[in-house]
Amino acid sequence: MSEDMDLPPEVYRRRRIIAAVAAIIILILLIVGITWAVNTIQNRNTNEAVPSATATAEAFQNFSARADVTASPTGSASANPSQAADPSKSPDPSASTTSAAVAACSAQNLKVTVAPSKKQYAAGEAPSFTVTYTNISKTPCAIGGDKAENGIELNITSGAAQTYSKNKCAPAPLKKAELEPGKEATGEIAWDRKSNASGCEKTKDAEKGTYSVVASVNGVASQAVNFTLA
């Protein structure tokens, strides 16, 4: 008979308890090991996935922030010689040539008249004059310009003595423009009854009497017209 058959029951009980405890410990260790392994694998996969996602995001941002390569050539092409060579977008030389070819109005094609608003003005009443200029030719001519003589001039005299010159103290050139054949234009000029014959800072009241007024446009003078100051 073997020695195991001679062991008391307490020994068998003790062995069973030890075996059960050992099995439980092994099971716990197994569970812990499996859990650790799973977590390790998951963490590793997560760490590998994050840089990839970050790199993808950065690459997308860099791509979206780059200049549109397709649009650039189109934009530059619009400013390149192909457009400059487009005759439809080039200046029309005929318009500027025509404008430059229009000669200034002169005595040959411009008629100037002046008309006082009254034949006689009461004491203290300021005279006014209507100046009319007409293109009497069959071609356009140009009036006005930067020079004072290209404006409307008004000269008032008393006999042979100069009394007033509009452009002497306040020159006002006309804006350059074309006057078509047969067309006329007018301008109104007032006179404050001051004589500036002695200078712009030495004006004085004009005396009573008869005066003559002559208007000129582009250097073309009108016929003299008389009026009276009371």
C-alpha positions as CSV (number, residue, x, y, z in Angstrom):
1,M,0.0,0.0,0.0
2,S,1.4,3.5,-1.0
3,E,2.2,6.3,1.4
4,D,-0.5,8.5,0.0
5,M,-3.1,6.1,1.1
6,D,-1.8,6.5,4.7
7,L,-2.1,10.3,4.7
8,P,-4.7,11.7,7.0
9,P,-7.7,13.6,5.4
10,E,-6.4,16.9,6.6
11,V,-3.4,16.6,4.2
12,Y,-5.7,16.0,1.3
13,R,-7.8,19.0,2.2
14,R,-4.8,21.1,2.5
15,R,-3.5,20.1,-0.9
16,R,-6.8,20.8,-2.5
17,I,-6.9,24.3,-1.0
18,I,-3.3,25.0,-2.1
19,A,-4.2,23.7,-5.6
20,A,-7.3,25.9,-5.8
21,V,-5.4,28.9,-4.6
22,A,-2.7,28.2,-7.1
23,A,-5.2,27.9,-9.9
24,I,-6.9,31.2,-8.8
25,I,-3.5,32.9,-8.8
26,I,-2.6,31.5,-12.2
27,L,-6.0,32.6,-13.5
28,I,-5.5,36.1,-12.1
29,L,-2.0,36.4,-13.6
30,L,-3.3,35.1,-16.9
31,I,-6.1,37.8,-16.9
32,V,-3.7,40.5,-15.9
33,G,-1.2,39.4,-18.6
34,I,-3.9,39.3,-21.3
35,T,-5.2,42.7,-20.2
36,W,-1.7,44.2,-20.2
37,A,-1.0,42.8,-23.6
38,V,-4.2,44.1,-25.1
39,N,-3.6,47.6,-23.6
40,T,-0.1,47.6,-24.9
41,I,-1.2,46.8,-28.4
42,Q,-4.0,49.4,-28.3
43,N,-1.6,52.1,-27.1
44,R,0.9,51.3,-29.7
45,N,-1.7,51.4,-32.5
46,T,-3.0,54.7,-31.1
47,N,0.4,56.3,-31.0
48,E,1.1,55.2,-34.5
49,A,-2.2,56.6,-35.7
50,V,-1.9,60.0,-34.1
51,P,1.3,61.1,-35.9
52,S,-0.2,59.9,-39.1
53,A,-3.4,61.9,-38.6
54,T,-1.3,64.9,-37.5
55,A,0.9,64.6,-40.6
56,T,-2.2,64.3,-42.8
57,A,-3.7,67.4,-41.2
58,E,-0.5,69.4,-41.6
59,A,-0.2,68.3,-45.2
60,F,-3.8,69.4,-45.9
61,Q,-3.2,72.8,-44.2
62,N,0.0,73.3,-46.2
63,F,-1.8,72.4,-49.4
64,S,-4.7,74.8,-48.7
65,A,-2.3,77.6,-47.8
66,R,-0.3,77.4,-50.9
67,A,-0.9,79.8,-53.8
68,D,-3.2,78.5,-56.4
69,V,-0.7,77.3,-59.0
70,T,-3.5,76.9,-61.6
71,A,-4.8,80.4,-61.1
72,S,-1.4,82.2,-61.2
73,P,-0.6,81.5,-64.9
74,T,-4.1,82.6,-65.8
75,G,-3.7,85.9,-63.9
76,S,-0.3,86.5,-65.4
77,A,-1.4,85.6,-68.8
78,S,-4.1,88.3,-68.6
79,A,-1.3,90.9,-68.1
80,N,1.0,89.3,-70.7
81,P,1.6,90.5,-74.3
82,S,-1.4,88.5,-75.6
83,Q,-3.7,91.0,-74.0
84,A,-1.6,94.0,-74.8
85,A,-1.5,92.9,-78.4
86,D,-5.3,92.8,-78.6
87,P,-6.2,95.7,-81.0
88,S,-9.7,96.0,-79.6
89,K,-8.1,97.2,-76.3
90,S,-5.5,99.5,-77.8
91,P,-6.1,103.3,-77.7
92,D,-8.0,104.6,-80.8
93,P,-5.5,106.9,-82.5
94,S,-8.2,108.3,-84.8
95,A,-10.1,110.1,-81.9
96,S,-7.0,111.9,-80.6
97,T,-5.8,112.7,-84.1
98,T,-9.2,114.2,-85.0
99,S,-9.2,116.3,-81.8
100,A,-5.7,117.5,-82.4
101,A,-6.5,118.3,-86.0
102,V,-9.2,120.9,-85.0
103,A,-7.8,124.3,-85.5
104,A,-8.4,127.2,-83.0
105,C,-11.2,129.5,-83.9
106,S,-10.0,132.7,-85.6
107,A,-11.4,135.7,-87.3
108,Q,-11.9,133.6,-90.4
109,N,-14.5,131.3,-88.8
110,L,-15.6,133.0,-85.6
111,K,-18.1,135.9,-85.2
112,V,-18.3,137.7,-81.8
113,T,-21.0,140.1,-80.7
114,V,-21.7,142.0,-77.5
115,A,-24.9,143.4,-76.3
116,P,-25.4,145.5,-73.1
117,S,-28.6,144.7,-71.2
118,K,-29.6,148.4,-71.4
119,K,-28.6,151.4,-73.5
120,Q,-28.5,153.6,-70.4
121,Y,-27.9,152.6,-66.7
122,A,-29.1,154.6,-63.7
123,A,-26.7,155.9,-61.1
124,G,-25.3,153.0,-59.1
125,E,-26.7,150.4,-61.5
126,A,-24.2,147.8,-62.6
127,P,-24.2,147.1,-66.3
128,S,-24.2,143.5,-67.7
129,F,-23.3,142.3,-71.1
130,T,-24.2,139.3,-73.2
131,V,-21.3,138.0,-75.3
132,T,-22.2,135.7,-78.2
133,Y,-19.7,133.8,-80.4
134,T,-20.7,131.8,-83.5
135,N,-18.8,129.4,-85.8
136,I,-19.6,130.8,-89.2
137,S,-17.6,128.2,-91.1
138,K,-18.4,124.7,-92.4
139,T,-15.8,123.0,-90.2
140,P,-15.4,122.7,-86.4
141,C,-13.0,125.0,-84.6
142,A,-11.6,125.0,-81.0
143,I,-12.2,127.7,-78.5
144,G,-10.6,128.2,-75.1
145,G,-7.3,127.1,-73.6
146,D,-4.9,127.9,-70.8
147,K,-4.1,131.4,-71.9
148,A,-6.1,134.4,-70.8
149,E,-6.6,135.6,-74.4
150,N,-8.5,132.4,-75.0
151,G,-11.2,133.4,-72.6
152,I,-13.9,136.1,-72.9
153,E,-12.4,139.6,-72.7
154,L,-14.3,142.7,-72.1
155,N,-12.8,146.1,-72.9
156,I,-14.7,149.3,-72.0
157,T,-13.4,152.7,-73.1
158,S,-14.5,156.3,-72.8
159,G,-13.5,157.9,-76.0
160,A,-9.9,157.0,-76.5
161,A,-9.2,156.4,-72.8
162,Q,-9.1,152.9,-71.4
163,T,-11.6,152.5,-68.6
164,Y,-11.9,148.7,-67.8
165,S,-10.3,145.4,-68.9
166,K,-11.8,142.2,-67.5
167,N,-8.7,140.1,-68.0
168,K,-6.4,142.7,-66.6
169,C,-7.2,141.8,-63.0
170,A,-9.3,138.6,-63.2
171,P,-8.3,136.5,-66.3
172,A,-10.6,133.6,-66.8
173,P,-9.7,131.3,-69.8
174,L,-12.5,129.3,-71.3
175,K,-12.3,125.5,-71.0
176,K,-11.1,124.2,-74.3
177,A,-13.9,122.8,-76.5
178,E,-14.9,122.4,-80.1
179,L,-17.5,124.7,-81.6
180,E,-19.4,122.9,-84.4
181,P,-20.3,124.7,-87.7
182,G,-23.2,127.0,-87.3
183,K,-23.3,126.6,-83.5
184,E,-23.1,129.5,-81.1
185,A,-22.4,130.0,-77.4
186,T,-23.0,132.8,-75.0
187,G,-21.6,134.2,-71.8
188,E,-22.8,136.9,-69.3
189,I,-20.4,139.4,-67.9
190,A,-21.2,142.0,-65.2
191,W,-19.3,145.2,-64.6
192,D,-19.2,146.9,-61.2
193,R,-18.6,150.4,-62.7
194,K,-15.1,150.4,-61.4
195,S,-12.2,151.6,-63.6
196,N,-9.0,149.6,-63.4
197,A,-7.1,151.7,-65.9
198,S,-4.7,152.8,-63.2
199,G,-4.1,149.3,-61.8
200,C,-6.0,146.5,-60.1
201,E,-5.4,148.0,-56.6
202,K,-6.2,151.5,-57.7
203,T,-9.7,151.1,-59.0
204,K,-12.1,154.0,-58.9
205,D,-15.7,154.6,-59.8
206,A,-16.3,155.3,-63.5
207,E,-17.7,158.8,-64.2
208,K,-21.0,159.5,-65.9
209,G,-20.9,159.5,-69.6
210,T,-21.0,157.4,-72.8
211,Y,-18.8,154.4,-73.0
212,S,-18.0,151.8,-75.7
213,V,-17.7,148.1,-75.0
214,V,-15.8,145.5,-77.1
215,A,-15.8,141.8,-76.4
216,S,-13.3,139.3,-77.7
217,V,-13.1,135.5,-77.7
218,N,-10.0,133.6,-78.8
219,G,-8.6,137.0,-79.7
220,V,-11.5,137.7,-82.1
221,A,-13.1,141.1,-81.3
222,S,-16.6,142.2,-81.7
223,Q,-17.9,145.5,-83.0
224,A,-18.0,148.3,-80.4
225,V,-21.3,149.0,-78.8
226,N,-22.2,152.2,-76.9
227,F,-24.0,152.6,-73.6
228,T,-24.4,155.3,-71.1
229,L,-23.8,155.6,-67.4
230,A,-26.0,158.1,-65.5
